[in-house]
Each structure stands twice: as structure tokens, then as C-alpha cells.
């Protein structure tokens, strides 16, 4: 539960905001802000142009991958530092 509370407070341009969580039995399922379009995987790996979506260029895919990497790096270091802080 403490981790969920921490995640709710995190603000970063490359991290989808956590709105809260839903408790199902003993499990806590995260609830994130709705992101329009499709999954990150579908955006990056799409090989077929559809009526609504075009195929991304290699440059655009790299930009998205870099943004995702920055978000993951931020989360990893923030969570690690908060976890080590709370353990001491």
C-alpha cells in the first residue's frame, strides 16, 4: 500500500499518472490515467497503415523509446531511493 501511495505522488513527463488503485481481495490493482490511441508496443511495432493510424518513422520510434527509457529510469531510481530510505 505504501508503494501505491508513493506512485500516486510521482510526476514525470514520461510516466503515465497513477490515479489510484482498486482493491480486489488482497490484491491492489493500479488505475492509471486513460491514454488515447493504443499500447506503446502497438505504436512502435505497427507495420500496417490503417485508416486512423499511420506507420511511425524510425526517428519517431526512437524518440518514443527514449522517452519510455527516461520514464523507467526515473521510476527505478525514485522507487529504489524511497525503498532504501524507508528500510533504514
C-alpha positions as CSV (number, residue, x, y, z in Angstrom):
1,X,0.0,0.0,0.0
2,X,2.8,2.4,0.8
3,X,4.2,1.8,-2.7
4,X,0.8,2.7,-4.3
5,X,0.8,5.9,-2.3
6,X,4.3,6.7,-3.4
7,X,3.4,6.0,-7.1
8,X,0.4,8.3,-6.8
9,X,2.7,11.2,-6.0
10,X,5.2,10.7,-8.8
11,X,5.1,13.3,-11.6
12,X,7.2,12.9,-14.7
13,X,6.5,13.8,-18.3
14,X,7.4,10.2,-19.4
15,X,5.3,8.4,-16.7
16,X,1.5,7.9,-17.0
17,X,-0.1,9.3,-13.8
18,X,-1.4,6.7,-11.3
19,X,-4.9,7.8,-10.3
20,X,-5.3,5.3,-7.5
21,X,-5.9,1.6,-7.1
22,X,-8.7,-0.9,-6.8
23,X,-8.6,-3.5,-4.1
24,X,-9.8,-7.0,-5.1
25,X,-9.4,-9.4,-2.2
26,X,-5.8,-8.9,-1.0
27,X,-4.7,-7.6,-4.4
28,X,-4.3,-3.9,-5.3
29,X,-4.7,-3.2,-9.0
30,X,-3.3,0.1,-10.2
31,X,-5.7,2.5,-12.0
32,X,-3.8,4.8,-14.5
33,X,-5.0,7.8,-16.5
34,X,-6.5,6.8,-19.8
35,X,-4.1,7.2,-22.6
36,X,-5.7,7.7,-26.0
37,X,-4.8,5.5,-29.0
38,X,-3.2,2.1,-28.3
39,X,-0.5,0.5,-26.4
40,X,3.1,1.6,-26.6
41,X,4.0,-1.8,-28.2
42,X,1.4,-1.4,-30.9
43,X,2.6,2.2,-31.7
44,X,6.2,1.2,-32.0
45,X,5.8,-2.1,-33.9
46,X,2.9,-1.3,-36.2
47,X,3.8,-2.5,-39.7
48,X,0.5,-1.9,-41.5
49,X,-1.1,1.5,-42.0
50,X,-4.7,1.7,-41.0
51,X,-7.4,4.3,-41.8
52,X,-6.8,6.0,-38.5
53,X,-3.1,5.4,-37.9
54,X,0.0,5.9,-40.0
55,X,3.2,3.9,-39.6
56,X,5.8,5.7,-37.5
57,X,9.2,6.6,-38.9
58,X,12.3,5.1,-37.4
59,X,13.1,8.6,-35.9
60,X,9.7,8.7,-34.2
61,X,10.1,5.2,-32.8
62,X,13.5,6.1,-31.3
63,X,12.0,9.2,-29.7
64,X,9.2,7.2,-28.1
65,X,11.7,4.5,-26.9
66,X,14.0,7.2,-25.4
67,X,11.0,8.7,-23.6
68,X,10.0,5.4,-22.2
69,X,13.5,4.7,-21.1
70,X,13.7,8.0,-19.3
71,X,10.4,7.3,-17.5
72,X,11.6,3.8,-16.5
73,X,15.0,5.2,-15.3
74,X,13.2,7.8,-13.3
75,X,10.9,5.3,-11.7
76,X,13.7,2.8,-11.0
77,X,15.8,5.4,-9.2
78,X,13.0,7.1,-7.3
79,X,11.5,3.8,-6.1
80,X,14.9,2.4,-5.2
81,X,15.8,5.6,-3.2
82,X,12.4,5.7,-1.5
83,X,12.7,2.0,-0.6
84,X,16.2,2.3,0.8
85,X,15.1,5.4,2.7
86,X,12.1,3.6,4.3
87,X,14.2,0.5,5.2
88,X,16.7,2.4,7.3
